[in-house]
Amino acid sequence: MVQAYGETLAAKPPEALAAIRRAVTLGGGMSFDNGLAYEREHIIHLAGTDNFREGLAAFTEKRAAVWKD
């Protein structure tokens, strides 16, 4: 079960996983408002990436995404 979960995570876009890890690690020590601002900054950054566009295209085309490292 842990192996399957690890494989599922490994198949996700690496910059998004890194942003999630940073948000979880740093966000616990922030106020709610600061945490939201931190997440908003990362979402804006991620929305401009090739992997974001690939994810949207894959979703609308009903296919698996092919992430870039």
VOBA-1610 file (N, C-alpha, C; in pm, whole numbers, padded with zeros to 5 digits, always signed):
BEGIN
Met+00081-00118+00000Met+00000+00000+00000Met+00087+00126+00000Val+00191+00127+00081Val+00281+00243+00085Val+00354+00256-00048Gln+00394+00145-00105Gln+00463+00147-00235Gln+00373+00207-00342Ala+00248+00166-00345Ala+00154+00218-00444Ala+00132+00367-00426Tyr+00124+00413-00301Tyr+00106+00556-00274Tyr+00230+00633-00320Gly+00347+00579-00294Gly+00471+00643-00339Gly+00478+00653-00490Glu+00435+00549-00559Glu+00434+00550-00705Glu+00334+00652-00758Thr+00221+00666-00691Thr+00122+00765-00731Thr+00179+00906-00718Leu+00246+00932-00606Leu+00307+01064-00586Leu+00419+01088-00687Ala+00499+00987-00714Ala+00611+01003-00807Ala+00563+01035-00948Ala+00439+01003-00979Ala+00385+01030-01112Ala+00328+01171-01125Lys+00337+01251-01020Lys+00284+01387-01021Lys+00393+01485-01064Pro+00355+01608-01103Pro+00455+01707-01145Pro+00546+01746-01029Pro+00677+01739-01049Pro+00771+01759-00939Pro+00764+01898-00874Glu+00743+02003-00952Glu+00740+02136-00890Glu+00615+02153-00804Ala+00507+02090-00838Ala+00386+02097-00756Ala+00407+02022-00624Leu+00470+01905-00631Leu+00498+01831-00508Leu+00591+01909-00416Ala+00691+01975-00475Ala+00783+02056-00394Ala+00709+02172-00328Ala+00617+02235-00400Ala+00539+02346-00344Ala+00449+02297-00230Ile+00390+02180-00247Ile+00306+02123-00141Ile+00389+02096-00017Arg+00506+02038-00037Arg+00593+02006+00078Arg+00634+02134+00152Arg+00671+02238+00077Arg+00708+02365+00141Arg+00590+02424+00217Ala+00472+02420+00157Ala+00354+02477+00221Ala+00321+02403+00351Val+00332+02272+00349Val+00303+02194+00470Val+00409+02221+00576Thr+00535+02224+00534Thr+00644+02244+00629Thr+00641+02384+00690Leu+00625+02486+00608Leu+00629+02624+00656Leu+00494+02675+00704Gly+00388+02625+00645Gly+00255+02678+00673Gly+00206+02653+00814Gly+00254+02549+00878Gly+00210+02519+01014Gly+00245+02627+01113Gly+00349+02703+01085Gly+00391+02809+01176Gly+00339+02946+01138Met+00252+02952+01039Met+00201+03082+00992Met+00058+03104+01041Ser+00019+03230+01044Ser-00121+03260+01070Ser-00202+03214+00949Phe-00332+03206+00966Phe-00418+03163+00857Phe-00403+03255+00736Asp-00407+03386+00760Asp-00397+03482+00650Asp-00262+03475+00580Asn-00154+03461+00656Asn-00022+03449+00595Asn-00009+03318+00518Gly-00068+03211+00570Gly-00067+03083+00500Gly-00140+03091+00367Leu-00254+03158+00364Leu-00327+03175+00238Leu-00247+03258+00139Ala-00182+03363+00187Ala-00100+03446+00098Ala+00017+03365+00041Tyr+00078+03283+00125Tyr+00189+03198+00082Tyr+00142+03100-00027Glu+00030+03035-00003Glu-00023+02941-00102Glu-00060+03012-00231Arg-00120+03131-00221Arg-00158+03206-00341Arg-00037+03237-00428Glu+00074+03276-00365Glu+00197+03304-00441Glu+00242+03181-00518His+00236+03065-00454His+00281+02943-00521His+00185+02899-00631Ile+00057+02917-00608Ile-00042+02881-00710Ile-00022+02967-00835Ile-00001+03096-00814Ile+00022+03186-00927Ile+00145+03143-01005His+00251+03108-00933His+00374+03062-01000His+00348+02933-01078Leu+00284+02836-01013Leu+00261+02706-01078Leu+00169+02717-01199Ala+00076+02812-01195Ala-00019+02828-01307Ala+00051+02873-01435Gly+00174+02922-01423Gly+00248+02965-01541Gly+00343+02861-01596Thr+00339+02740-01544Thr+00435+02638-01587Thr+00381+02552-01701Asp+00475+02490-01771Asp+00437+02395-01877Asp+00357+02279-01821Asn+00392+02233-01701Asn+00320+02120-01642Asn+00176+02157-01610Phe+00149+02279-01574Phe+00011+02323-01551Phe-00068+02313-01680Arg-00011+02366-01788Arg-00078+02360-01918Arg-00098+02215-01962Glu+00002+02132-01938Glu-00009+01990-01973Glu-00119+01923-01892Gly-00128+01956-01765Gly-00232+01898-01680Gly-00371+01934-01728Leu-00390+02061-01763Leu-00520+02104-01814Leu-00554+02035-01946Ala-00454+02028-02035Ala-00477+01963-02164Ala-00510+01816-02146Ala-00436+01749-02059Ala-00460+01606-02036Ala-00599+01584-01977Phe-00639+01671-01886Phe-00772+01658-01825Phe-00881+01676-01930Thr-00871+01781-02009Thr-00976+01806-02108Thr-00978+01702-02219Glu-00860+01644-02249Glu-00852+01541-02353Glu-00873+01401-02297Lys-00896+01392-02164Lys-00920+01264-02096Lys-00807+01163-02122Arg-00686+01210-02094Arg-00568+01124-02109Arg-00475+01147-01992Ala-00378+01058-01980Ala-00279+01074-01873Ala-00183+01188-01909Ala-00147+01267-01809Ala-00053+01376-01831Ala+00089+01322-01842Val+00169+01393-01920Val+00311+01359-01932Val+00387+01479-01875Trp+00438+01462-01752Trp+00502+01573-01682Trp+00648+01588-01725Lys+00694+01712-01722Lys+00835+01742-01746Lys+00903+01764-01613Asp+01030+01729-01604Asp+01103+01748-01478Asp+01154+01886-01463
//
